[in-house]
Amino acid sequence: MASNDPFDQTPSGFPDIIRDLHTKVVQAQPKDLYQFCGDYFNHKLEEQRAELLCLEEMLEVSDEEVYTSGAEDYATSSQHTLSTLGDDSEEEDIVGELQHIPPALNRVRRTSVSAESMEPTDNGEYLKMVVEKTAAQRERIESSISNNFLFKNLDEEQKKDAVDAMAEKKIFQGEEVIKQGGIGDYFYIVESGSLDCYVEKEGDVEPLKVTDFEPGASFGELALMYNAPRAATIVATSDCVLWALDRVTFRRMLMERTNSKRKMYEHFLEEVPLLASLESYEKHKIADALETLVFEDGEVVIRQGDIGQNFYIIEAGEAIVTKADASNFASQISVLTKGDYFGELALLNNKPRAATIVASGKLKVVTLGKRAFVRLLGPVVDIIRRNTANYRVISRQVT
Ligand SMILES: Nc1ncnc2c1ncn2[C@@H]1O[C@@H]2COP(=O)(O)O[C@H]2[C@H]1O
């Protein structure tokens, strides 16, 4: 007779997982149990993903490719695994292991990777992903990431790790790179081509295009950051070259900073009137690109007549706007406070700065470069243009 005890259905392996977690909990005595358990499972998922990526790629490439390329890299961490590849029974074990991967995880995307290894760090704490590539490919990645805000504050060593870990992915027009609801495997940077991003909400007749991506843009971070299903579908609108960064490297290198920047600016950006019509995801992308600057009382932020490259929003404090007439007589036009913006005219019309802005007391601003201004504030440029009409009125009053 079939047992009614639900614990009889416990999948094999589960008690071991719980026992291991239990041991770790007893050792760490965490204050926040849910967070600790969440972190534990995330870590396990990352380890599993890293191993699977490595195993899959090794099974795909020929032995010759594996042994000849990056032999140094394999010498330590992967030697025992590689040395088993020639042995049929061991290879079956590896294949068997892969077959136990949940089907969606098993659908790891193919890249034009010739060989890939996981390299132990000096302190042996984690493994680094190394995807073989040519000097020309490295140069192309370096140039692509130099256009991307998330990579801006990495030190040289971290940049090298990122370049090592990236894999080139060629996409044809019409191809779907990410499917909403799918599992997050890679974070992507666009080297060339363009892609559209669609979100389908429950009850929608069809997916809605929410944004598009051009060279220098990146996408695919959400599922990796939050261990959530893919939040959007991304389709190439032309042939594209993308650089794919695996989930483990992304989380180790970029997640913390991205997360903390988005959190840091979240509240402030919600309160900026100019950005009120933007979706919260668009505000997150703005947060990625923002830099905070602090000016002391009397310091000039922008000077009339200079060539300007930046756009500013006031985070705290006040700024005084003055404009000089033809005889160089300066009059105060207005006072800007928290949430107000300035510096847009020079970016919109490629002309020198039309006024001088000076800090009145301590002034904290966030700034966006011209490229980010164009890319991220595109949806509100009409509002900005409409607002500039006011300046013309003010400037007529002054002159
Ligand atoms: N409005 C949006 N909502 C959700 N994701 C978006 C949106 N616009 C762009 N995206 C990107 O689309 C990606 C789909 O995969 P991810 O959920 O991993 O990460 C998502 C974001 O990088």
The ligand as a Gaussian input file, in Angstrom:
#p B3LYP/6-31G(d) Opt

LIG

0 1
 N       11.519000      47.875000     -18.807000
 C       12.299000      46.822000     -18.575000
 N       11.917000      45.891000     -17.680000
 C       12.705000      44.823000     -17.468000
 N       13.873000      44.577000     -18.084000
 C       14.304000      45.473000     -18.964000
 C       13.539000      46.617000     -19.245000
 N       14.205000      47.326000     -20.154000
 C       15.331000      46.660000     -20.407000
 N       15.404000      45.522000     -19.701000
 C       16.530000      44.555000     -19.790000
 O       16.036000      43.345000     -20.354000
 C       16.701000      42.280000     -19.679000
 C       16.058000      40.928000     -19.762000
 O       16.830000      40.025000     -18.994000
 P       17.044000      40.364000     -17.439000
 O       15.746000      40.297000     -16.741000
 O       18.157000      39.553000     -16.931000
 O       17.528000      41.922000     -17.470000
 C       16.697000      42.761000     -18.241000
 C       17.160000      44.178000     -18.444000
 O       18.556000      44.203000     -18.625000

